[in-house]
Amino acid sequence: MLKTAFYILSLFCSSFCYAQSDSIIDSSANHMNLKLTYVSSLIYPGISIGVEYPINHVTLSVLKNQILIKRISRDRFISGNLNWYHHAGFHDNLYLTAEWVMRRTRYTGLISEFSMGPGLSRTFVGGTTYKVDDQGNISIVKLAGYYYALITAGGGLGYDFSMKKQLPLSALAKLNIISMFPYNSTVYFRPVLELGIRYAPVRSKNMPDK
């Protein structure tokens, strides 16, 4: 009796709600995404350009009465970024980063993501820099600055316009923390805000809406 009741309950639940998770090879699988953002280190302006190479794409779809009620895409990328900001009177910082990016995109278009990775920084000292040799001669140092290793980590939100309007663009807002070392024998932390757009080929909608 108990076994029969359990069987009937299982049939009822499966007819009421059906969920599936599929790994999909989509139309953008072999295409790189392009990113252009305005960056601000505290109040100091800059710019960032980058590319993302897709590693994995998985779509989870939830259906109720054979009607799609929820879809979430989970993507993994390797990205390379060239970043620069200008700190007036102090330095310009040009830094290259390689990041592992984890991104979730909902059926509504809402994006959430996290990224982290290593990088290399080259600063250029603001103003004119002089050096004095052992004979007391003074000369100007061109492109004076320092090299630093760095680690960056950040998270953000965005909106994917391709989900509803088939536009190959996403808007993004992201907060990163970069740590530069060795910085005067310490580790230097600096928050960096990103605001910009990302271009990606529109994915084919393989999953049925109902």
SULWOUR-V464925 format. One record per helix or strand of 3 or more residues. SS is the DSSP state (a for helix, b for strand). FROM is the first residue (numbers start at 1). TO is the last residue. Records with the same first field share a line. If there is no record, write none. Layout:
SS=FROM-TO + FROM-TO
//
This chain:
a=2-16 + 162-165
b=17-23 + 32-41 + 44-64 + 67-87 + 91-106 + 110-125 + 129-132 + 138-141 + 147-160 + 169-183 + 186-199
//
